[in-house]
Amino acid sequence: MTTKEITNPVAGQLKQFDSYFKNLMKSDVALLNLIIQYITRKRGKRLRPTIVFLSAELCGGVNERTFAGAAMVELLHTATLVHDDVVDESLERRGIPTINAVWKNKVAVLIGDFLLAKGLLAAIDKSEFNFLRATSHAVRRMSEGELLQTQKSKEIDIDELTYFKIISGKTASLMAACCEIGAISVTENTETQLIMREFGENIGIAFQIQDDIFDYTSKSRTIGKPVGNDLKEKKLTLPLIYAFTKAPRKKSREIINIIRDNKLTKKDINSIIDFAIEYKGIEYAREKAGEYSNNAIKLLAQFEDSPAKNALINFSNFVINRKL
């Protein structure tokens, strides 16, 4: 499946959105404009705006309000990435130098702040306070999810319930906001808005589980991080969490002790990955990702067949079958 099959129903709107987004970020500050050009030139698959537009198309048809909502979530998402790169001291994202690598941390933090403010103003200027409510809830949940993961990484102690709480907050919350905002932009039916939010929540969880699987299986830099990167940061994700429940206690303790070391070697990482494979952790994670993807598809059953519905079904399958 290609991304074109997903974006096709809203290809025209996405093309218009590119110009809308660039104009929205213009500034009188030359350095700011230079960095904004750098950001827009290296933008990825426009995943979140696509989901906003598809959700709107499904629920009534894209309109001018949808563009403001899509810009808001894209600005918010970009701001979090810029700030994350500073916190993580990342010098590359998907093979391209980060803002902090090129212009240093102070500039990167200020750029992130600028993008966040622009995102808020995109809603305020249009009096879209329901957009603000949806994104504010998402930001709160994202922060809570990241902080909970930081706490559990230090303790090296996490169960499956806590794992799902973390990924629901740090990843699924923004995807849920995308779908909800798309619906809000075209319908006042609160039941429809909530269905779309739940759809986004399920897709976001499936998406993050698949990302976590990549840490154990990918040999490619295109996923944005090297294999074993989560392990180096002592982030225990679903493949390992499940393996701990199935492995002999002594074997699990050995792996935990390896992770507690300050610096994991390539040999250590390979041992941990082999452990997750042996005790079916990766297999289980794939099953769970599939369950959430299927749950999302079931939520679309109440909508009439349309190109937008088919695209969202394709997207639901894409998130668990993608290679990056």
N, C-alpha and C positions, 0 to 999 in steps of 0.2 A: 504494500500500500504506500502511495506517495502522499506527501503533504498537500499536493495540488488537489487531490480528491477531497480533502478536508476544507481547503480554502475556496474552492471553486464557486460555491453559492454566494460568497461575499467578496469575490475577487475585485470587483469594481469599487466597492466601499473601502477595501483595504488600500487600493491605489490612491483614492481620495484622502484616506487617513494619513498616508505618508506626508503629504503636503500640509495637511491640517496640523499634524504633530510638530513638524519643523517650524511652522509659523508660530505655533503656540510657545515655543521655547526661545524665540528671538530675544536678544538683550542688547542694551546700549554698551555693555562692557565687552571689549574686544577679546580678552582672554576667555571669557565665558562663552562667547560665540564660537571661538576656536575649539574649545573642549566639547561643546554641544555638537559641532560638526563631526568631531571624532566619534562621539557616542552614536550619532544617527548613522554614520557610515558603517559602523561595525555591529549594528543591531542584528539580532538573530531572526528566528522564524516568526516573530510577531504573534506568538502563541496566544497571549492573553487578549489582545485586541480582537483576534480571530474568534475567540470563544465569546467575547461580548457581542460581536456582530451576529454570530450564528444563533446565540440565545435570543437576541432581539428579533432576528428574522423568523425564528420558530414561533415566537409569541405574538407576532403581529406585523413585523416589518421594520427594518432599520429606518431611523429618522435622525433629525439633527441632534436630538438629545443623546442618542446612542454614541455619536462621535465624542461628545464631552465625557461620557462615561468611560469609553475605551481609552481616551487620553489620560483620564485620571488614574486608571489602574496601571497603565503602562508607565506613567511617570512615577507612581508609587513603587512599582516593581523595580524599575531602573535605579531609583534612589536606594533601595535596600541592597541591591547588588553592589553599588559603589561603596556603600558603608561596610558591607560584609567583606569586601576585598581589603579595606583598611584594617578591620579587626583581625582578619585571618592572615594579614601580611602577604596577600597573594600578589604575585607579579604578573601573572597571566590568567586570562579567562578564555577558554576555548582557543588557545594558541595565540591570542592577541594581548599585547601589554595592557595592563589595567591602568586606570586613571592615576592611582597612587604610584604606580611604577614610573609613569611618564612625568607627572607634575607634583609628586610627593603627597604626603598624607593630608596636610592642611588644606590644600586645594581640593583634594578628593572629598573630604568631609564637607566643605562648603558647597561643592557641586551637588552632593547628595542632599544637603539642606535645601538648595535652590530647587531641585527637582521635586522634592516633597512639597515645598511651598507652592510651586506651580500646579502640582496635582490638586492641592486643596482649593486653589483659586479657580481652577478649571470648573469645579463644582459650584463654588460660591458665586462666581460671576454669572452663572446661569440659574442661581437659586435652587440648585439640585441638592436639597438637604438630605433626601433619602439616599443619594449616592454617598454623601459624607458619612451617614450613619453606617452604611454597609462597609465602607472602607475603614472607618474608625474601629469597628468591631474586628475587622481582619487584622489591622495593625496591632491591636491589643493582643489578639490570639497569637500572632506571629512572634511577638516579643516574649509572651509567656512560654511558647513552645521552645524557642531558642534558649531561654534561661533555664528551663527544666532540663533540656538536653545538656547544657553546660554543667548543671548540678550533678546529673547522673553520670556524666563523663568523668568527673572528679571522683565520684564514689565507686565507679565501675560496678554499678548495681542497677539493673533495669529489668523489668518484666514486660511481658507482651502488652498488657493493659497500658502501662506507662508509655511504651513505644508508640502505640496508636494515639495516645493523647498528645505526644510530642509532634508527630507528623501531621496530625489533624490541625494543630495550631500553626506550625511553621510553614506548611506547604498548602494543605487543603483549604485553609481559611481564605487565601487570596483567590484561589480558583473558584471557590464558592461565591465570593464577592463578584467576580467577573460575570458569572452566570446570572446572579441575582440582579446586578446592575443592568445587564442586557435586557432582562425581563421588565425591570422597573421603568426603563426608558420608553417602553411601548405599551405597557398595560398597567392598570391600577388594580388588577385582580391579585390580591395578596396570596391566595392559594397557589396561583401559577408562579409567583415570585419565589415562594418557599420551596416549591417543587424544583425549580431551577437551581436554587441555592443548594438543595440536597444533592442534586445531580452533580454540581461542581465539587461538593465535598467528597463524594465517592470517587470521582475522577482524580481529584487531587491526592487522595490517599493511595490510589492505584499507581499514580505517577511517581510518588515518592518511594513506594516499595520497589518499583522497577529501578529507580535511581540507586537505591541502596543495594540492589542485586548487582548492579554494574561494578560496585566497589570490589566484588568478589570474582567477577567474570570478565570484565573488559580489559583489553590490551591497548585500547585506543585513547589518545589524548582528546578526541573530539567530544567526549562527554564532559569536558571541562575540568577534570581532575584525574590524576593518575590512579591506577588500581591500588587498593589498600590505603587510600588517603584517609578514609573515615577511621580505619583501624589505628593509623598513626596518631589521630586526634582523640583516640580512645572512645569513639562513638560506637556504642553497641547497637547494631540494627537487627532487623528481624531474622535474617539467616543465622546469625550467631546466637541470638536469644533463644530461638527454637532449638538449635543444636544443643545448647546447654540443658534443655529439659529432657533430651533423649540420650545424651551421653552418660557414661558412668561418672559418678561424682568426682573420682580421682582425676579422670581425664579432663573434666571441666575445670577443676582447680588448676591443673597444669596450664591450660590455655589462659585462664584469668591471670595467673602469675606472670605469664609472658607479656600480656597486655599491660600489666602494671609497670613493667620496665620503662624507663624514661624514653628510650629510643628503640623502636622496633627495627630489626634488620630485615633484609629481603627474605632471608631464611625464615624468620619469625612470621612474617606476613604469609608466606607460602604454607607454613604449618597451620596457621589459623584458618586459611582458606580451605585447606585439605580437611580440617576438622569440620567446618561448616558443610562441606560436600558429603563427607562420610556419614554425618548424622542428619542428612536430608534437610538441612536448613534452607538451602537455596531452592530446593524443590517445593518446600512448604511455602516460602515467600512468594514464589510464582503462583501457587494455588490461591493464596490470599489476594494477591493483586488481581487475579482473574475474577474472584468473587466480587470485589468492589467494582470492577469494570462492568460485570454483569448486572449488579445492582443499579448502576447508573443507567444502563440501557433499558432496564425494566421501567424506570421512571419516565422514560420518553414514550411509553406505550399509549398514554392518554392523549398524545398529540397526533393530529392528522399527518399522514405521510406527506413529505415534502423534501426538496433538496437539502434544506437546512437540517431536518431531522436525520436524513441519511448521513450527512456530514458529521453530525454529533455522534452517531452510532459508530461511524468510521474512526472518529477521534477516540472514542472509548476503547476500541480495539487497538488503535495505534499506540496508546500510552503503555500497553503491556507487551507489545510486540516490537517496539522500536529497538534499534540497535545503538542509539545514542541519546 
